[in-house]
Amino acid sequence: MKKQKQKYYVVWKGRQTGIFETWAACTAQIHGFPDAVYKSFLTRQLAEEAFKSESAKFIGKDIFESELSEEQIKLLGEPILESISVDGAWNTFTGIVEYQGVETKTGKVLFKVGPFEDGTNNIVEFLSIVHALAYCKQHNLNIPIYSDSRNAIGWVKNKTQKTNHIKSEKNGKLFDLLERAVNGLMKMNIQMKF
């Protein structure tokens, strides 16, 4: 079984406020608490920074958080700025998903797709990479595409998707996109580097 990544939960308004290291500990502070204010972070450093600030600076904002340690980032070096960075977003409470691709150098949004009902993070991470590949093909670009999703990168590499999520009336449009993405990948010649 795959180990869950450590998350840090900041509670600005709840029974107790602070930084909690498990969802269970966070839930104990917010469940049933009127107008609770909280958010999860991938790093303790950003959680601490957020807790010392106003919640409005973080709630509902797109905040990039690298899952890599500082040592790993040093080993990788600086990104190639003439590139596309992609990401997917999944609201764990509503199941709403969306994805986007931006110019790494400027942050300019090149495409933003969604929201869709009843999806998963892996699905939209995968779709974001395939969309970026199609964008590069359409604009005759030969530039890197950055993603932080190992699963999605693996799906692209194998030109298939491996979701266990079930197609339903709610997510039909999302699954249609997924099928189109796989069919499009089959026609692409992709060079992948890790």
Accessible surface in RSA format (square Angstrom, percent):
REM  Atomic radii and reference values for relative SASA: ProtOr
REM  Chains: A
REM  Algorithm: Lee & Richards
REM  Probe-radius: 1.40
REM  Slices: 20
REM RES _ NUM      All-atoms   Total-Side   Main-Chain    Non-polar    All polar
REM                ABS   REL    ABS   REL    ABS   REL    ABS   REL    ABS   REL
RES MET A   1   240.79 124.7 152.21 100.7  88.59 210.9 130.71 111.1 110.08 145.8
RES LYS A   2   144.04  70.3 120.08  73.7  23.96  57.0 106.61  96.0  37.44  39.9
RES LYS A   3   182.56  89.1 162.46  99.7  20.10  47.9 112.88 101.6  69.68  74.2
RES GLN A   4   156.05  87.3 143.77 105.1  12.27  29.2  55.65 118.5 100.40  76.1
RES LYS A   5   112.34  54.8  92.38  56.7  19.96  47.5  69.24  62.3  43.10  45.9
RES GLN A   6    86.37  48.3  68.64  50.2  17.73  42.2  40.56  86.3  45.81  34.7
RES LYS A   7    78.19  38.1  74.78  45.9   3.41   8.1  29.46  26.5  48.73  51.9
RES TYR A   8    36.80  17.2  36.80  20.9   0.00   0.0   4.62   3.5  32.18  39.7
RES TYR A   9    27.49  12.8  27.49  15.6   0.00   0.0   8.33   6.3  19.16  23.6
RES VAL A  10     0.00   0.0   0.00   0.0   0.00   0.0   0.00   0.0   0.00   0.0
RES VAL A  11     0.00   0.0   0.00   0.0   0.00   0.0   0.00   0.0   0.00   0.0
RES TRP A  12    40.45  16.2  20.83  10.1  19.63  46.1  21.92  11.7  18.53  30.1
RES LYS A  13    94.53  46.1  92.44  56.7   2.09   5.0  58.57  52.7  35.96  38.3
RES GLY A  14    10.88  13.4   0.00   N/A  10.88  13.4   0.00   0.0  10.88  24.4
RES ARG A  15   131.64  55.3  99.08  50.5  32.56  77.5  51.92  71.0  79.71  48.3
RES GLN A  16   113.40  63.4 108.00  78.9   5.41  12.9  33.58  71.5  79.82  60.5
RES THR A  17    73.67  52.4  49.78  50.5  23.89  56.9  23.36  31.4  50.30  76.0
RES GLY A  18    11.40  14.1   0.00   N/A  11.40  14.1  11.40  31.3   0.00   0.0
RES ILE A  19    41.53  23.6  16.21  12.1  25.32  61.0  16.21  11.7  25.32  68.7
RES PHE A  20    30.64  15.3  27.96  17.3   2.67   7.0  30.64  18.6   0.00   0.0
RES GLU A  21    90.56  52.0  78.67  59.5  11.88  28.3  22.82  44.1  67.73  55.3
RES THR A  22    75.27  53.5  71.11  72.1   4.16   9.9  69.10  92.8   6.17   9.3
RES TRP A  23   105.72  42.4 101.06  48.9   4.67  11.0  77.56  41.4  28.16  45.7
RES ALA A  24    76.91  70.7  62.48  96.4  14.44  32.8  68.45  96.4   8.46  22.4
RES ALA A  25    35.59  32.7  27.59  42.6   8.00  18.2  34.99  49.3   0.60   1.6
RES CYS A  26     0.00   0.0   0.00   0.0   0.00   0.0   0.00   0.0   0.00   0.0
RES THR A  27    41.86  29.8  41.86  42.4   0.00   0.0  41.63  55.9   0.23   0.3
RES ALA A  28    60.02  55.2  40.13  61.9  19.88  45.2  52.30  73.6   7.72  20.4
RES GLN A  29    22.28  12.5  22.28  16.3   0.00   0.0   0.00   0.0  22.28  16.9
RES ILE A  30    14.34   8.2   9.06   6.7   5.28  12.7   9.06   6.5   5.28  14.3
RES HIS A  31   136.91  74.8 129.52  90.0   7.39  18.9  86.48  89.1  50.43  58.7
RES GLY A  32    68.73  84.8   0.00   N/A  68.73  84.8  38.03 104.4  30.70  68.8
RES PHE A  33    60.20  30.1  50.04  31.0  10.16  26.4  51.16  31.0   9.04  25.9
RES PRO A  34    98.51  71.8  84.81  77.3  13.70  49.8  97.26  80.3   1.25   7.8
RES ASP A  35   112.91  79.1  92.24  91.8  20.67  48.9  27.62  65.0  85.29  85.1
RES ALA A  36    27.55  25.3   5.70   8.8  21.84  49.7   5.70   8.0  21.84  57.9
RES VAL A  37    42.31  27.8  39.61  35.9   2.71   6.5  42.31  36.8   0.00   0.0
RES TYR A  38    62.25  29.1  50.61  28.8  11.64  30.3  29.81  22.4  32.44  40.0
RES LYS A  39    55.21  26.9  50.12  30.8   5.09  12.1  19.38  17.4  35.83  38.2
RES SER A  40    40.90  34.6  29.81  39.8  11.09  25.5   5.83  12.4  35.07  49.1
RES PHE A  41     1.92   1.0   0.40   0.2   1.51   3.9   1.92   1.2   0.00   0.0
RES LEU A  42    48.55  27.0  35.99  25.8  12.56  31.6  35.99  25.3  12.56  33.8
RES THR A  43    47.40  33.7  44.59  45.2   2.81   6.7  42.58  57.2   4.82   7.3
RES ARG A  44    93.56  39.3  89.98  45.9   3.57   8.5  39.10  53.4  54.46  33.0
RES GLN A  45   130.74  73.1 122.91  89.8   7.82  18.6  44.83  95.4  85.91  65.2
RES LEU A  46    26.23  14.6  25.45  18.2   0.78   2.0  26.23  18.4   0.00   0.0
RES ALA A  47     0.00   0.0   0.00   0.0   0.00   0.0   0.00   0.0   0.00   0.0
RES GLU A  48    70.46  40.5  68.82  52.1   1.64   3.9  16.42  31.8  54.04  44.1
RES GLU A  49    93.90  53.9  87.58  66.3   6.32  15.1  34.15  66.1  59.75  48.8
RES ALA A  50     0.00   0.0   0.00   0.0   0.00   0.0   0.00   0.0   0.00   0.0
RES PHE A  51    73.99  37.0  62.54  38.7  11.45  29.8  62.54  37.9  11.45  32.8
RES LYS A  52   175.63  85.7 134.53  82.5  41.11  97.9  90.98  81.9  84.65  90.2
RES SER A  53    33.97  28.7  18.44  24.6  15.54  35.8   9.35  19.9  24.63  34.5
RES GLU A  54   122.40  70.3 116.14  87.9   6.26  14.9  44.00  85.1  78.40  64.0
RES SER A  55    27.83  23.5  24.27  32.4   3.56   8.2   0.33   0.7  27.50  38.5
RES ALA A  56    67.98  62.5  56.39  87.0  11.59  26.4  63.41  89.3   4.56  12.1
RES LYS A  57   131.10  64.0 114.61  70.3  16.50  39.3  70.57  63.5  60.54  64.5
RES PHE A  58    14.67   7.3  14.67   9.1   0.00   0.0  14.67   8.9   0.00   0.0
RES ILE A  59    73.52  41.8  63.02  46.9  10.50  25.3  63.46  45.7  10.05  27.3
RES GLY A  60    79.25  97.7   0.00   N/A  79.25  97.7  42.75 117.3  36.50  81.7
RES LYS A  61   110.12  53.7  99.54  61.1  10.58  25.2  46.79  42.1  63.33  67.5
RES ASP A  62   127.85  89.6  91.92  91.5  35.94  85.0  35.76  84.2  92.09  91.8
RES ILE A  63    57.64  32.8  29.01  21.6  28.63  69.0  32.99  23.8  24.65  66.9
RES PHE A  64   166.70  83.4 136.59  84.6  30.10  78.3 142.67  86.5  24.02  68.8
RES GLU A  65    29.79  17.1  18.06  13.7  11.73  27.9   8.56  16.6  21.23  17.3
RES SER A  66    29.79  25.2  19.84  26.5   9.95  22.9  18.36  39.1  11.43  16.0
RES GLU A  67    74.56  42.8  40.81  30.9  33.75  80.4  24.23  46.9  50.33  41.1
RES LEU A  68    68.48  38.1  57.34  41.0  11.14  28.0  57.92  40.7  10.56  28.4
RES SER A  69    48.95  41.4  36.15  48.2  12.80  29.5  43.20  92.0   5.75   8.1
RES GLU A  70   113.30  65.0 108.84  82.3   4.46  10.6  43.28  83.7  70.02  57.2
RES GLU A  71   119.58  68.7 117.04  88.5   2.54   6.1  62.02 120.0  57.56  47.0
RES GLN A  72    77.86  43.5  76.99  56.3   0.88   2.1  23.76  50.6  54.10  41.0
RES ILE A  73    75.12  42.7  74.22  55.3   0.90   2.2  74.43  53.6   0.69   1.9
RES LYS A  74   162.20  79.1 135.68  83.2  26.52  63.1  90.85  81.8  71.35  76.0
RES LEU A  75   158.06  88.0 125.01  89.4  33.05  83.1 128.53  90.3  29.54  79.5
RES LEU A  76   124.90  69.6  94.64  67.7  30.26  76.1  97.14  68.2  27.76  74.7
RES GLY A  77    39.70  49.0   0.00   N/A  39.70  49.0  30.91  84.8   8.78  19.7
RES GLU A  78   159.19  91.4 134.01 101.4  25.17  59.9  60.67 117.3  98.52  80.4
RES PRO A  79    64.14  46.7  49.65  45.3  14.49  52.7  55.92  46.2   8.23  51.1
RES ILE A  80   100.96  57.5  95.67  71.3   5.29  12.8 100.96  72.7   0.00   0.0
RES LEU A  81    90.18  50.2  84.58  60.5   5.60  14.1  84.58  59.4   5.60  15.1
RES GLU A  82   104.01  59.7 100.18  75.8   3.83   9.1  53.62 103.7  50.39  41.1
RES SER A  83     4.45   3.8   0.00   0.0   4.45  10.2   0.00   0.0   4.45   6.2
RES ILE A  84     1.13   0.6   1.13   0.8   0.00   0.0   1.13   0.8   0.00   0.0
RES SER A  85    32.24  27.2  29.85  39.8   2.39   5.5  23.53  50.1   8.71  12.2
RES VAL A  86     9.40   6.2   0.00   0.0   9.40  22.7   1.25   1.1   8.15  22.1
RES ASP A  87    67.97  47.6  66.09  65.8   1.88   4.4  23.54  55.4  44.43  44.3
RES GLY A  88     9.39  11.6   0.00   N/A   9.39  11.6   1.16   3.2   8.22  18.4
RES ALA A  89    51.10  47.0  45.71  70.5   5.40  12.3  50.56  71.2   0.54   1.4
RES TRP A  90   109.79  44.1  84.82  41.1  24.97  58.6  84.56  45.1  25.23  40.9
RES ASN A  91    69.55  48.0  59.10  57.1  10.45  25.2  19.47  46.8  50.09  48.4
RES THR A  92    90.52  64.4  62.31  63.2  28.22  67.3  44.97  60.4  45.56  68.9
RES PHE A  93   137.56  68.8 102.11  63.2  35.45  92.3 105.12  63.7  32.44  92.8
RES THR A  94    86.78  61.7  55.71  56.5  31.07  74.0  63.43  85.2  23.35  35.3
RES GLY A  95    14.99  18.5   0.00   N/A  14.99  18.5  13.89  38.1   1.10   2.5
RES ILE A  96    60.62  34.5  58.20  43.4   2.42   5.8  58.20  41.9   2.42   6.6
RES VAL A  97     0.55   0.4   0.00   0.0   0.55   1.3   0.55   0.5   0.00   0.0
RES GLU A  98    54.55  31.3  54.55  41.3   0.00   0.0   9.63  18.6  44.92  36.7
RES TYR A  99     8.74   4.1   5.81   3.3   2.93   7.6   2.93   2.2   5.81   7.2
RES GLN A 100    40.91  22.9  40.81  29.8   0.10   0.2  11.89  25.3  29.02  22.0
RES GLY A 101     0.00   0.0   0.00   N/A   0.00   0.0   0.00   0.0   0.00   0.0
RES VAL A 102    28.42  18.7  28.42  25.7   0.00   0.0  28.42  24.7   0.00   0.0
RES GLU A 103    56.23  32.3  56.23  42.5   0.00   0.0  15.86  30.7  40.37  33.0
RES THR A 104    36.35  25.9  15.97  16.2  20.37  48.5  18.52  24.9  17.83  27.0
RES LYS A 105   127.85  62.4  99.92  61.3  27.93  66.5  54.36  48.9  73.49  78.3
RES THR A 106    92.34  65.7  53.93  54.7  38.41  91.6  62.24  83.6  30.10  45.5
RES GLY A 107    42.46  52.4   0.00   N/A  42.46  52.4  26.39  72.4  16.07  36.0
RES LYS A 108   126.70  61.8 115.86  71.1  10.84  25.8  76.60  68.9  50.10  53.4
RES VAL A 109    75.42  49.6  55.94  50.6  19.48  46.9  55.94  48.6  19.48  52.8
RES LEU A 110    33.35  18.6   6.61   4.7  26.74  67.2   9.80   6.9  23.55  63.4
RES PHE A 111    18.11   9.1  10.27   6.4   7.84  20.4  18.11  11.0   0.00   0.0
RES LYS A 112   117.84  57.5  87.21  53.5  30.63  72.9  47.50  42.8  70.34  74.9
RES VAL A 113    33.17  21.8  30.49  27.6   2.68   6.5  33.17  28.8   0.00   0.0
RES GLY A 114    35.12  43.3   0.00   N/A  35.12  43.3   3.78  10.4  31.34  70.2
RES PRO A 115    94.45  68.8  73.70  67.2  20.75  75.4  73.91  61.0  20.54 127.7
RES PHE A 116    32.21  16.1  27.45  17.0   4.76  12.4  32.21  19.5   0.00   0.0
RES GLU A 117    86.07  49.4  82.36  62.3   3.71   8.8  20.03  38.7  66.04  53.9
RES ASP A 118    42.22  29.6  38.34  38.2   3.88   9.2   9.19  21.6  33.03  32.9
RES GLY A 119     3.10   3.8   0.00   N/A   3.10   3.8   0.00   0.0   3.10   6.9
RES THR A 120    27.97  19.9  27.97  28.4   0.00   0.0  27.33  36.7   0.64   1.0
RES ASN A 121    52.85  36.4  51.96  50.2   0.89   2.1  14.47  34.8  38.38  37.1
RES ASN A 122    49.63  34.2  48.89  47.2   0.74   1.8   2.10   5.1  47.53  45.9
RES ILE A 123     0.03   0.0   0.03   0.0   0.00   0.0   0.03   0.0   0.00   0.0
RES VAL A 124     0.00   0.0   0.00   0.0   0.00   0.0   0.00   0.0   0.00   0.0
RES GLU A 125     6.37   3.7   6.37   4.8   0.00   0.0   0.01   0.0   6.36   5.2
RES PHE A 126     0.00   0.0   0.00   0.0   0.00   0.0   0.00   0.0   0.00   0.0
RES LEU A 127     4.98   2.8   3.91   2.8   1.06   2.7   3.91   2.7   1.06   2.9
RES SER A 128     0.00   0.0   0.00   0.0   0.00   0.0   0.00   0.0   0.00   0.0
RES ILE A 129    10.63   6.0  10.63   7.9   0.00   0.0  10.63   7.7   0.00   0.0
RES VAL A 130    10.60   7.0  10.60   9.6   0.00   0.0  10.60   9.2   0.00   0.0
RES HIS A 131    55.84  30.5  49.76  34.6   6.08  15.6  33.49  34.5  22.35  26.0
RES ALA A 132     0.00   0.0   0.00   0.0   0.00   0.0   0.00   0.0   0.00   0.0
RES LEU A 133    30.77  17.1  27.68  19.8   3.09   7.8  27.68  19.4   3.09   8.3
RES ALA A 134    44.36  40.8  40.26  62.1   4.09   9.3  41.72  58.8   2.63   7.0
RES TYR A 135    43.42  20.3  40.93  23.3   2.49   6.5  20.16  15.1  23.26  28.7
RES CYS A 136     9.96   7.5   9.82  11.0   0.13   0.3   9.24  23.4   0.72   0.8
RES LYS A 137   143.99  70.2 120.15  73.7  23.84  56.8  92.06  82.9  51.93  55.3
RES GLN A 138   143.78  80.4 108.02  78.9  35.76  85.2  40.42  86.0 103.37  78.4
RES HIS A 139    88.11  48.2  67.57  47.0  20.54  52.5  49.93  51.5  38.19  44.4
RES ASN A 140   143.76  99.1 121.40 117.3  22.36  53.8  31.44  75.7 112.32 108.6
RES LEU A 141    72.60  40.4  56.93  40.7  15.67  39.4  58.81  41.3  13.79  37.1
RES ASN A 142   154.63 106.6 124.47 120.3  30.16  72.6  35.93  86.5 118.70 114.7
RES ILE A 143    51.44  29.3  34.65  25.8  16.79  40.5  38.09  27.4  13.35  36.2
RES PRO A 144    46.49  33.9  34.46  31.4  12.04  43.7  45.93  37.9   0.56   3.5
RES ILE A 145    41.75  23.8  12.85   9.6  28.91  69.7  12.85   9.3  28.91  78.4
RES TYR A 146    76.77  35.8  74.08  42.2   2.69   7.0  68.16  51.2   8.61  10.6
RES SER A 147    26.97  22.8   2.21   2.9  24.76  57.0   5.88  12.5  21.08  29.5
RES ASP A 148    65.48  45.9  42.46  42.3  23.02  54.4  35.62  83.8  29.86  29.8
RES SER A 149    13.91  11.8   7.63  10.2   6.28  14.5  10.40  22.2   3.51   4.9
RES ARG A 150   193.04  81.0 179.40  91.5  13.63  32.5  72.16  98.6 120.88  73.3
RES ASN A 151    59.87  41.3  53.13  51.3   6.73  16.2   8.45  20.3  51.41  49.7
RES ALA A 152     0.00   0.0   0.00   0.0   0.00   0.0   0.00   0.0   0.00   0.0
RES ILE A 153    35.04  19.9  35.02  26.1   0.01   0.0  35.04  25.2   0.00   0.0
RES GLY A 154    24.18  29.8   0.00   N/A  24.18  29.8  23.99  65.8   0.20   0.4
RES TRP A 155    20.06   8.1  19.82   9.6   0.25   0.6  12.00   6.4   8.07  13.1
RES VAL A 156     1.41   0.9   1.02   0.9   0.39   0.9   1.02   0.9   0.39   1.1
RES LYS A 157   127.29  62.1 105.55  64.8  21.74  51.8  57.23  51.5  70.06  74.6
RES ASN A 158    97.89  67.5  74.39  71.9  23.50  56.6  17.29  41.6  80.60  77.9
RES LYS A 159    59.66  29.1  55.92  34.3   3.74   8.9  33.54  30.2  26.12  27.8
RES THR A 160    43.50  30.9  43.50  44.1   0.00   0.0  19.27  25.9  24.23  36.6
RES GLN A 161    56.20  31.4  46.09  33.7  10.11  24.1   3.38   7.2  52.82  40.1
RES LYS A 162   137.44  67.1 117.93  72.4  19.52  46.5  68.68  61.8  68.76  73.2
RES THR A 163    30.55  21.7   6.28   6.4  24.27  57.8   6.94   9.3  23.61  35.7
RES ASN A 164   146.49 101.0 118.63 114.6  27.86  67.1  40.01  96.3 106.48 102.9
RES HIS A 165    56.74  31.0  40.44  28.1  16.29  41.7  32.32  33.3  24.42  28.4
RES ILE A 166   140.34  79.9 132.48  98.7   7.86  18.9 135.86  97.8   4.48  12.2
RES LYS A 167   110.61  54.0  91.22  56.0  19.39  46.2  57.93  52.1  52.68  56.1
RES SER A 168    46.48  39.3  31.90  42.6  14.58  33.6  43.41  92.4   3.07   4.3
RES GLU A 169   180.45 103.6 145.16 109.8  35.29  84.0  66.64 128.9 113.81  92.9
RES LYS A 170   140.58  68.6 119.87  73.5  20.72  49.3  69.96  63.0  70.62  75.2
RES ASN A 171     1.04   0.7   0.00   0.0   1.04   2.5   1.04   2.5   0.00   0.0
RES GLY A 172    15.43  19.0   0.00   N/A  15.43  19.0  15.05  41.3   0.38   0.9
RES LYS A 173   161.86  79.0 155.64  95.5   6.23  14.8  99.80  89.8  62.06  66.1
RES LEU A 174     0.72   0.4   0.16   0.1   0.56   1.4   0.16   0.1   0.56   1.5
RES PHE A 175    25.30  12.7  21.80  13.5   3.51   9.1  21.80  13.2   3.51  10.0
RES ASP A 176    71.78  50.3  69.40  69.1   2.38   5.6  23.11  54.4  48.67  48.5
RES LEU A 177    38.38  21.4  37.25  26.6   1.13   2.9  37.32  26.2   1.06   2.9
RES LEU A 178     2.61   1.5   2.61   1.9   0.00   0.0   2.61   1.8   0.00   0.0
RES GLU A 179   107.96  62.0 101.07  76.5   6.89  16.4  36.47  70.5  71.49  58.4
RES ARG A 180   169.05  71.0 160.75  81.9   8.30  19.8  58.56  80.0 110.50  67.0
RES ALA A 181     9.32   8.6   3.47   5.4   5.85  13.3   9.01  12.7   0.31   0.8
RES VAL A 182    29.02  19.1  29.02  26.3   0.00   0.0  29.02  25.2   0.00   0.0
RES ASN A 183    76.16  52.5  74.13  71.6   2.03   4.9  19.50  46.9  56.66  54.8
RES GLY A 184    23.42  28.9   0.00   N/A  23.42  28.9  21.95  60.2   1.48   3.3
RES LEU A 185     0.00   0.0   0.00   0.0   0.00   0.0   0.00   0.0   0.00   0.0
RES MET A 186   124.03  64.2  98.14  65.0  25.88  61.6  98.32  83.6  25.71  34.1
RES LYS A 187   168.19  82.1 134.23  82.4  33.96  80.9  90.81  81.7  77.38  82.4
RES MET A 188    27.41  14.2  20.45  13.5   6.96  16.6  20.78  17.7   6.63   8.8
RES ASN A 189   142.13  98.0 107.99 104.4  34.14  82.2  37.25  89.6 104.89 101.4
RES ILE A 190    38.22  21.7  11.69   8.7  26.53  63.9  14.54  10.5  23.68  64.3
RES GLN A 191   156.85  87.7 124.74  91.2  32.11  76.5  44.46  94.6 112.40  85.2
RES MET A 192    62.88  32.6  29.45  19.5  33.43  79.6  31.20  26.5  31.68  42.0
RES LYS A 193   188.45  91.9 154.99  95.1  33.47  79.7 103.08  92.8  85.37  90.9
RES PHE A 194   167.19  83.6  88.02  54.5  79.17 206.0 122.01  74.0  45.18 129.3
END  Absolute sums over single chains surface
CHAIN  1 A    13120.9      10513.1       2607.9       7177.3       5943.6
END  Absolute sums over all chains
TOTAL         13120.9      10513.1       2607.9       7177.3       5943.6
